[in-house]
Amino acid sequence: MPLGEEYLEQMRSQIADLLNAGGRYGGSVTAAMFLKEFAGQTPWIHLDIAGTAWIDDAKPWIARGPSGIGVRSIFEWARQFIPA
């Protein structure tokens, strides 16, 4: 994902340090730029999972509503870094 400084221009604000939304275009990029600006030297990651966050119509394998898709996988991945 490109993290070009030009995306910061979409996020300038007269009130806040930085807007947390960059407008209609580049939403996942501006979300990542927002995190980058405040993370400093701390390692970080942006997972753009909003598209799978909600299921409008129930399926035989998943209920309607908040999906939780990816949460268990991310948790298990992160858990391997915790000392036993």
DSSP file (Angstrom, degrees, kcal/mol; ACC not computed):
  #  RESIDUE AA STRUCTURE BP1 BP2  ACC     N-H-->O    O-->H-N    N-H-->O    O-->H-N    TCO  KAPPA ALPHA  PHI   PSI    X-CA   Y-CA   Z-CA
    1    1 A M              0   0    0      0, 0.0     2,-0.2     0, 0.0     0, 0.0   0.000 360.0 360.0 360.0 128.8    0.0    0.0    0.0
    2    2 A P        -     0   0    0      0, 0.0     0, 0.0     0, 0.0     0, 0.0  -0.496 360.0-169.4 -71.7 137.4    1.5    3.4   -0.9
    3    3 A L        +     0   0    0     -2,-0.2     2,-0.1    29,-0.1    27,-0.0  -0.361  23.2 168.8-120.2  51.4    2.0    5.7    2.0
    4    4 A G    >   -     0   0    0      1,-0.1     3,-1.8     3,-0.0     4,-0.4  -0.345  44.1-124.8 -69.1 144.2    2.8    8.8   -0.1
    5    5 A E  T >> S+     0   0    0      1,-0.3     3,-1.3     2,-0.2     4,-0.6   0.715 103.4  76.6 -61.2 -22.1    2.8   12.2    1.7
    6    6 A E  H >> S+     0   0    0      1,-0.3     3,-0.6     2,-0.2     4,-0.5   0.776  85.5  63.4 -62.5 -24.0    0.3   13.5   -0.8
    7    7 A Y  H X4 S+     0   0    0     -3,-1.8     3,-0.7     1,-0.2     4,-0.4   0.783  90.6  66.0 -70.2 -25.1   -2.4   11.7    1.1
    8    8 A L  H X4 S+     0   0    0     -3,-1.3     3,-1.4    -4,-0.4     4,-0.4   0.825  89.5  65.7 -64.4 -30.2   -1.7   13.8    4.1
    9    9 A E  H X< S+     0   0    0     -4,-0.6     3,-0.9    -3,-0.6    -1,-0.2   0.853  97.2  54.7 -60.3 -34.1   -3.0   16.8    2.2
   10   10 A Q  T << S+     0   0    0     -3,-0.7    -1,-0.3    -4,-0.5    -2,-0.2   0.660 108.9  50.4 -70.0 -15.6   -6.5   15.2    2.2
   11   11 A M  T <  S+     0   0    0     -3,-1.4     8,-3.2    -4,-0.4    -1,-0.2   0.342  77.6 125.2-109.2   4.8   -6.3   14.9    6.0
   12   12 A R    <   -     0   0    0     -3,-0.9     2,-0.3    -4,-0.4     6,-0.1  -0.333  38.6-170.0 -65.5 148.1   -5.3   18.5    6.9
   13   13 A S        -     0   0    0      3,-0.3    -2,-0.1     4,-0.3    -1,-0.0  -0.987  32.3-147.8-141.2 148.1   -7.6   20.2    9.4
   14   14 A Q  S    S+     0   0    0     -2,-0.3    -1,-0.1     1,-0.0     3,-0.1   0.581 105.0  28.9 -85.7 -11.9   -8.0   23.7   10.8
   15   15 A I  S    S+     0   0    0      1,-0.1     2,-0.1    -3,-0.0    -2,-0.1   0.791 116.1  47.4-113.3 -51.9   -9.1   22.3   14.2
   16   16 A A  S    S-     0   0    0      1,-0.1    -3,-0.3    -4,-0.0     3,-0.2  -0.438  81.6-113.7 -93.1 165.6   -7.5   18.8   14.8
   17   17 A D  S    S-     0   0    0      1,-0.3     2,-0.3    -2,-0.1    -4,-0.3   0.899 101.0 -12.2 -59.0 -40.0   -3.9   17.7   14.4
   18   18 A L  S    S-     0   0    0     -6,-0.1    -1,-0.3    -4,-0.0    -6,-0.2  -0.950  73.4-112.0-162.7 137.6   -5.1   15.5   11.5
   19   19 A L        -     0   0    0     -8,-3.2    -6,-0.0    -2,-0.3    -9,-0.0  -0.486  20.8-139.0 -70.0 146.0   -8.5   14.3   10.2
   20   20 A N  S    S+     0   0    0     -2,-0.1     2,-0.3     1,-0.1    -1,-0.1   0.284  88.4  50.7 -91.5  13.2   -9.1   10.6   10.7
   21   21 A A        -     0   0    0    -11,-0.1     3,-0.1   -10,-0.1    -1,-0.1  -0.982  65.0-157.5-146.4 137.1  -10.7   10.4    7.2
   22   22 A G        -     0   0    0      1,-0.4     3,-0.3    -2,-0.3     2,-0.2   0.228  50.5 -98.9-101.8  15.7   -9.2   11.6    4.0
   23   23 A G        -     0   0    0      1,-0.2    -1,-0.4   -12,-0.1     7,-0.1  -0.595  64.0 -36.7 101.8-166.4  -12.3   11.9    1.9
   24   24 A R  S    S+     0   0    0     -2,-0.2     3,-0.4    -3,-0.1     2,-0.3   0.849 117.1  57.3 -68.8 -37.9  -13.9    9.7   -0.7
   25   25 A Y  S    S+     0   0    0     -3,-0.3     5,-0.1     1,-0.2    -3,-0.0  -0.740 105.0  17.7-104.3 144.8  -10.8    8.3   -2.4
   26   26 A G     >  +     0   0    0     -2,-0.3     4,-3.3     3,-0.1     5,-0.3   0.793  69.2 158.0  75.8  29.3   -7.9    6.5   -0.8
   27   27 A G  H  > S+     0   0    0     -3,-0.4     4,-2.0     1,-0.2     5,-0.2   0.883  73.0  43.9 -56.2 -45.4   -9.8    5.5    2.3
   28   28 A S  H  > S+     0   0    0      2,-0.2     4,-1.8     1,-0.2    -1,-0.2   0.861 116.1  49.2 -70.0 -33.0   -7.6    2.5    3.3
   29   29 A V  H  > S+     0   0    0      2,-0.2     4,-2.6     1,-0.2    -2,-0.2   0.930 112.0  46.7 -70.2 -45.5   -4.4    4.5    2.4
   30   30 A T  H  X S+     0   0    0     -4,-3.3     4,-2.2     1,-0.2    -2,-0.2   0.845 109.8  54.9 -68.2 -30.7   -5.5    7.6    4.5
   31   31 A A  H  X S+     0   0    0     -4,-2.0     4,-1.8    -5,-0.3    -1,-0.2   0.923 110.7  45.7 -64.0 -42.9   -6.4    5.3    7.4
   32   32 A A  H  X S+     0   0    0     -4,-1.8     4,-2.5     1,-0.2    -2,-0.2   0.893 110.9  52.8 -65.9 -39.7   -2.9    3.8    7.2
   33   33 A M  H  X S+     0   0    0     -4,-2.6     4,-2.2     1,-0.2    -2,-0.2   0.887 105.7  55.0 -62.8 -38.1   -1.4    7.3    7.0
   34   34 A F  H  X S+     0   0    0     -4,-2.2     4,-1.0     1,-0.2    -1,-0.2   0.936 110.7  44.7 -59.9 -47.3   -3.4    8.3   10.1
   35   35 A L  H >X S+     0   0    0     -4,-1.8     4,-1.7     1,-0.2     3,-0.6   0.916 110.8  54.6 -62.7 -43.5   -1.9    5.4   12.1
   36   36 A K  H 3X S+     0   0    0     -4,-2.5     4,-0.9     1,-0.2    -1,-0.2   0.888 103.3  56.0 -58.2 -41.3    1.6    6.1   10.7
   37   37 A E  H 3< S+     0   0    0     -4,-2.2    -1,-0.2     1,-0.2    -2,-0.2   0.813 117.9  32.5 -63.4 -31.0    1.5    9.7   11.9
   38   38 A F  H << S+     0   0    0     -4,-1.0    -1,-0.2    -3,-0.6    -2,-0.2   0.567 103.9  72.4-104.9 -10.5    0.8    8.8   15.5
   39   39 A A  H ><  -     0   0    0     -4,-1.7     3,-2.1     1,-0.2     2,-0.2   0.769  69.7-179.8 -77.3 -25.1    2.7    5.5   15.8
   40   40 A G  T 3<  -     0   0    0     -4,-0.9    -1,-0.2     1,-0.3    -2,-0.1  -0.423  69.8 -16.7  62.5-129.6    6.1    7.1   15.8
   41   41 A Q  T 3  S+     0   0    0     -2,-0.2    -1,-0.3     2,-0.1    -2,-0.1   0.451 108.8 112.7 -88.1  -1.8    8.8    4.4   16.1
   42   42 A T  S <  S-     0   0    0     -3,-2.1     2,-0.0     1,-0.1    -3,-0.0  -0.558  76.4-114.7 -73.2 129.2    6.3    1.8   17.3
   43   43 A P        +     0   0    0      0, 0.0     2,-0.3     0, 0.0    -1,-0.1  -0.391  47.1 173.2 -61.1 141.2    5.8   -1.1   14.8
   44   44 A W        -     0   0    0     -2,-0.0     2,-0.3    -3,-0.0    -8,-0.0  -0.935  22.7-156.7-146.6 166.3    2.2   -1.0   13.5
   45   45 A I        -     0   0    0     -2,-0.3     2,-0.5     2,-0.0     0, 0.0  -0.994   8.6-148.7-146.4 144.3    0.0   -2.6   10.9
   46   46 A H        -     0   0    0     -2,-0.3     2,-0.6     2,-0.0   -14,-0.1  -0.971  11.1-169.2-116.4 119.5   -3.3   -1.5    9.2
   47   47 A L        -     0   0    0     -2,-0.5     2,-1.6   -15,-0.0     3,-0.1  -0.931  12.1-152.5-108.1 112.8   -5.7   -4.3    8.3
   48   48 A D        +     0   0    0     -2,-0.6     3,-0.2     1,-0.2   -20,-0.1  -0.639  41.1 143.2 -86.9  86.0   -8.5   -2.9    6.1
   49   49 A I    >   +     0   0    0     -2,-1.6     3,-1.3     1,-0.2     4,-0.3   0.227  30.0 108.8-110.0  11.9  -11.2   -5.4    7.1
   50   50 A A  G >  S+     0   0    0      1,-0.3     3,-1.4     2,-0.2     4,-0.4   0.847  71.3  63.8 -60.4 -34.2  -14.2   -3.1    7.0
   51   51 A G  G 3  S+     0   0    0      1,-0.3    -1,-0.3    -3,-0.2     3,-0.2   0.746 110.6  37.1 -63.3 -23.1  -15.6   -4.8    3.8
   52   52 A T  G <  S+     0   0    0     -3,-1.3    17,-0.5     1,-0.1    -1,-0.3   0.292  90.6  96.5-108.4   8.3  -16.0   -8.1    5.6
   53   53 A A  S <  S+     0   0    0     -3,-1.4    14,-2.1    -4,-0.3    15,-0.4   0.737  85.1  38.0 -73.1 -23.3  -17.1   -6.7    9.0
   54   54 A W  E     -A   66   0A   0     -4,-0.4     2,-0.6    12,-0.3    -1,-0.1  -0.993  63.2-153.1-137.2 133.3  -20.9   -7.0    8.4
   55   55 A I  E     -A   65   0A   0     10,-3.0    10,-2.8    -2,-0.4     3,-0.1  -0.925   6.3-169.8-105.6 117.2  -23.0   -9.7    6.8
   56   56 A D  S    S+     0   0    0     -2,-0.6     2,-0.5     1,-0.2    -1,-0.1   0.878  74.7  36.3 -74.4 -38.8  -26.3   -8.3    5.4
   57   57 A D  S    S-     0   0    0      6,-0.1    -1,-0.2     8,-0.1     8,-0.0  -0.965  88.1-117.6-121.8 129.5  -27.9  -11.7    4.6
   58   58 A A        -     0   0    0     -2,-0.5     5,-0.2    -3,-0.1     6,-0.0  -0.294  28.9-162.9 -61.5 145.7  -27.5  -14.8    6.7
   59   59 A K  B >   -B   62   0B   0      3,-2.9     3,-0.9    -4,-0.0     5,-0.0  -0.811  36.1-102.8-121.0 164.6  -25.9  -17.8    5.0
   60   60 A P  T 3  S+     0   0    0      0, 0.0     3,-0.1     0, 0.0    -2,-0.0   0.798 123.8  39.8 -59.1 -26.1  -25.9  -21.4    6.1
   61   61 A W  T 3  S+     0   0    0      1,-0.2     2,-0.3     2,-0.0    -3,-0.0   0.491 121.7  34.4-103.0  -4.8  -22.4  -21.0    7.4
   62   62 A I  B <  S-B   59   0B   0     -3,-0.9    -3,-2.9     0, 0.0    -1,-0.2  -0.988  74.2-123.7-153.6 140.5  -22.6  -17.5    9.0
   63   63 A A        -     0   0    0     -2,-0.3     2,-0.2    -5,-0.2    -8,-0.1  -0.332  37.7 -95.3 -77.6 161.2  -25.3  -15.5   10.8
   64   64 A R  S    S+     0   0    0     -8,-0.1    -8,-0.2   -10,-0.1    -1,-0.1  -0.498  88.9  35.6 -70.8 145.1  -26.5  -12.0    9.7
   65   65 A G  E    S+A   55   0A   0    -10,-2.8   -10,-3.0    -2,-0.2     2,-0.1  -0.791 105.7  14.3 114.7-154.4  -24.7   -9.1   11.4
   66   66 A P  E     -A   54   0A   0      0, 0.0   -12,-0.3     0, 0.0    -3,-0.1  -0.380  61.7-162.3 -62.5 130.0  -21.2   -8.6   12.6
   67   67 A S        -     0   0    0    -14,-2.1   -13,-0.1   -15,-0.2     3,-0.1   0.868  10.0-153.4 -87.6 -38.2  -19.0  -11.2   11.1
   68   68 A G    >>  +     0   0    0    -15,-0.4     3,-1.9     1,-0.2     4,-0.6   0.630  32.4 171.2  69.8  11.1  -15.8  -11.3   13.1
   69   69 A I  T 34  +     0   0    0    -17,-0.5    -1,-0.2     1,-0.3   -17,-0.1  -0.335  65.2  10.2 -59.1 128.1  -14.2  -12.6    9.9
   70   70 A G  T 3> S+     0   0    0     -3,-0.1     4,-2.6    -2,-0.1    -1,-0.3   0.140  97.4 105.3  92.3 -19.1  -10.4  -12.7   10.4
   71   71 A V  H <> S+     0   0    0     -3,-1.9     4,-2.6     1,-0.2     5,-0.2   0.936  82.4  45.2 -62.5 -47.8  -10.5  -12.0   14.2
   72   72 A R  H  X S+     0   0    0     -4,-0.6     4,-2.6     1,-0.2    -1,-0.2   0.904 114.1  49.9 -63.5 -40.7   -9.7  -15.6   15.2
   73   73 A S  H  > S+     0   0    0      2,-0.2     4,-2.2     1,-0.2    -1,-0.2   0.923 112.6  46.2 -63.8 -43.9   -6.9  -15.9   12.6
   74   74 A I  H  X S+     0   0    0     -4,-2.6     4,-2.7     2,-0.2     5,-0.2   0.906 112.4  51.3 -64.9 -41.7   -5.3  -12.6   13.7
   75   75 A F  H  X S+     0   0    0     -4,-2.6     4,-2.4    -5,-0.2    -2,-0.2   0.938 111.1  46.9 -60.3 -48.1   -5.5  -13.6   17.4
   76   76 A E  H  X S+     0   0    0     -4,-2.6     4,-0.9     1,-0.2    -1,-0.2   0.886 112.5  50.4 -63.8 -38.6   -3.9  -16.9   16.7
   77   77 A W  H >< S+     0   0    0     -4,-2.2     3,-0.8    -5,-0.2     4,-0.2   0.949 113.7  44.4 -61.8 -49.2   -1.1  -15.3   14.7
   78   78 A A  H >< S+     0   0    0     -4,-2.7     3,-1.8     1,-0.2     4,-0.3   0.840 103.9  65.2 -65.4 -33.6   -0.5  -12.7   17.4
   79   79 A R  H >< S+     0   0    0     -4,-2.4     3,-1.5     1,-0.3    -1,-0.2   0.784  88.0  68.2 -62.5 -27.4   -0.6  -15.3   20.2
   80   80 A Q  T << S+     0   0    0     -4,-0.9    -1,-0.3    -3,-0.8    -2,-0.2   0.667  95.0  57.7 -68.3 -13.3    2.6  -17.0   18.8
   81   81 A F  T <  S+     0   0    0     -3,-1.8    -1,-0.3    -4,-0.2    -2,-0.2   0.504  83.8  97.2 -93.3  -5.3    4.6  -13.9   19.8
   82   82 A I  S <  S-     0   0    0     -3,-1.5     2,-0.0    -4,-0.3    -3,-0.0  -0.724  83.7-115.7 -84.5 125.9    3.6  -14.2   23.5
   83   83 A P              0   0    0      0, 0.0    -2,-0.1     0, 0.0    -1,-0.1  -0.341 360.0 360.0 -61.6 140.4    6.2  -16.0   25.6
   84   84 A A              0   0    0     -4,-0.1    -2,-0.0    -3,-0.0    -3,-0.0   0.474 360.0 360.0 -70.6 360.0    5.0  -19.2   27.0
